Amino acid sequence: MSTSEKNLKEEFLMKEYDAVRTEMNDTVKETRMVERNSLIATTVIWSWLATTDHVAYKQLKWLPVILVLFSAYRAFGLASHIDKIRNYLRKFEHSVLLEDDWGFEQYYKSKLTSRRISSYIFWVLLFLVTLIVPSFF
């Protein structure tokens, strides 16, 4: 392989790494956005229901349960996508660096991050709240 081909390959790999890392960062941001929007929508629905006396609208108190289920499904799908990206980045880092524990994904490969745990706790608690709060309407 000539020097120019080697440089071209290295340049391609670095651009690919940057693109995949950007995809990872964007996906993580999207999971946080889904969490935030689900919580806001639930709060808005219940706030509106608390200020209305119309009987026909009272059945909407269960709408947040459905909203949270769909949002959690989306968030877990995004988490699965993050795991796929993370695995790819681990392989990439290992092949380029040729050493274990070098590179961000290599270092965290065996650790379940507190962010992931907090996300699971968030969705479970929000789901439980959406089951309990409607009994007060």
C-alpha positions as MATLAB code, in Angstrom:
seq = 'MSTSEKNLKEEFLMKEYDAVRTEMNDTVKETRMVERNSLIATTVIWSWLATTDHVAYKQLKWLPVILVLFSAYRAFGLASHIDKIRNYLRKFEHSVLLEDDWGFEQYYKSKLTSRRISSYIFWVLLFLVTLIVPSFF';
ca = [
       0.000    0.000    0.000;
       1.398    3.364   -0.992;
       1.737    6.258    1.419;
      -1.075    8.201   -0.260;
      -3.401    5.188   -0.036;
      -2.496    4.760    3.632;
      -3.148    8.457    4.317;
      -6.454    8.246    2.449;
      -7.479    5.213    4.514;
      -6.524    6.941    7.781;
      -8.385   10.084    6.759;
     -11.475    8.029    5.882;
     -11.350    6.173    9.202;
     -11.045    9.387   11.195;
     -13.954   10.984    9.329;
     -16.017    7.853    9.836;
     -15.162    7.835   13.539;
     -16.207   11.491   13.835;
     -19.472   10.796   12.001;
     -20.297    7.772   14.167;
     -19.400    9.680   17.348;
     -21.677   12.538   16.222;
     -24.471   10.023   15.587;
     -23.955    8.684   19.100;
     -24.068   12.148   20.679;
     -27.189   13.085   18.711;
     -28.936    9.863   19.734;
     -28.111   10.419   23.403;
     -29.528   13.954   23.128;
     -32.663   12.553   21.524;
     -33.218   10.115   24.399;
     -33.090   13.025   26.853;
     -35.464   15.005   24.654;
     -37.969   12.108   24.626;
     -37.792   11.927   28.428;
     -38.289   15.671   28.823;
     -41.132   15.908   26.301;
     -42.964   12.959   27.809;
     -42.803   14.509   31.257;
     -43.896   17.912   29.968;
     -46.802   16.461   27.973;
     -47.986   14.441   30.955;
     -47.845   17.517   33.189;
     -49.690   19.672   30.645;
     -52.482   17.096   30.187;
     -53.033   16.684   33.913;
     -52.821   20.419   34.563;
     -55.462   21.056   31.952;
     -57.691   18.288   33.325;
     -57.352   19.679   36.834;
     -58.789   22.997   35.645;
     -61.742   21.632   33.674;
     -64.997   20.272   35.040;
     -66.342   18.782   31.828;
     -67.107   15.096   32.442;
     -66.316   14.027   28.876;
     -62.708   15.126   29.272;
     -62.104   13.166   32.460;
     -61.306    9.973   30.531;
     -58.286   11.766   29.101;
     -56.632   11.273   32.485;
     -55.353    7.937   31.144;
     -53.780    9.493   28.050;
     -50.402    9.997   29.804;
     -50.168    6.228   30.415;
     -50.309    5.602   26.675;
     -47.987    8.530   25.982;
     -45.417    7.250   28.482;
     -45.567    3.699   27.096;
     -44.915    4.890   23.543;
     -42.219    7.302   24.670;
     -40.483    4.635   26.749;
     -40.607    2.266   23.770;
     -38.950    4.952   21.654;
     -36.339    5.658   24.334;
     -35.455    1.972   24.675;
     -35.168    1.739   20.889;
     -32.759    4.658   20.963;
     -30.827    2.971   23.794;
     -30.520   -0.135   21.613;
     -29.201    2.032   18.785;
     -26.684    3.589   21.180;
     -25.514    0.113   22.178;
     -24.934   -0.787   18.522;
     -22.948    2.391   17.962;
     -21.019    1.795   21.184;
     -20.085   -1.741   20.093;
     -18.922   -0.462   16.723;
     -16.825    2.255   18.360;
     -15.272   -0.304   20.704;
     -14.207   -2.444   17.760;
     -12.934    0.627   15.955;
     -10.947    1.828   18.962;
      -9.515   -1.627   19.563;
      -8.451   -2.038   15.946;
      -6.872    1.408   15.734;
      -5.313    1.599   19.185;
      -4.488   -2.119   19.462;
      -4.682   -1.924   23.243;
      -7.438   -2.653   25.729;
      -8.778    0.171   27.855;
      -7.640    2.887   25.440;
     -10.422    4.991   24.044;
     -13.636    6.049   25.718;
     -15.767    3.062   24.668;
     -13.002    0.582   25.482;
     -12.685    2.015   28.969;
     -16.436    1.797   29.680;
     -17.108   -1.491   27.894;
     -17.932   -3.462   31.033;
     -19.680   -0.738   32.981;
     -23.398   -0.036   33.026;
     -23.425    3.716   33.259;
     -25.394    5.591   35.873;
     -27.132    7.450   33.048;
     -28.531    4.196   31.708;
     -29.698    3.155   35.165;
     -31.236    6.577   35.804;
     -33.061    6.340   32.482;
     -34.601    2.990   33.430;
     -35.604    4.356   36.833;
     -37.086    7.471   35.193;
     -39.335    5.455   32.877;
     -40.468    3.028   35.563;
     -41.292    5.835   38.006;
     -43.044    7.926   35.359;
     -45.124    4.928   34.314;
     -46.096    4.206   37.930;
     -47.007    7.848   38.477;
     -49.218    7.831   35.367;
     -51.037    4.827   36.810;
     -51.514    6.343   40.272;
     -52.295   10.032   39.647;
     -55.471    9.470   37.574;
     -57.171    8.002   40.655;
     -57.150   11.542   42.132;
     -59.167   13.028   39.248;
];
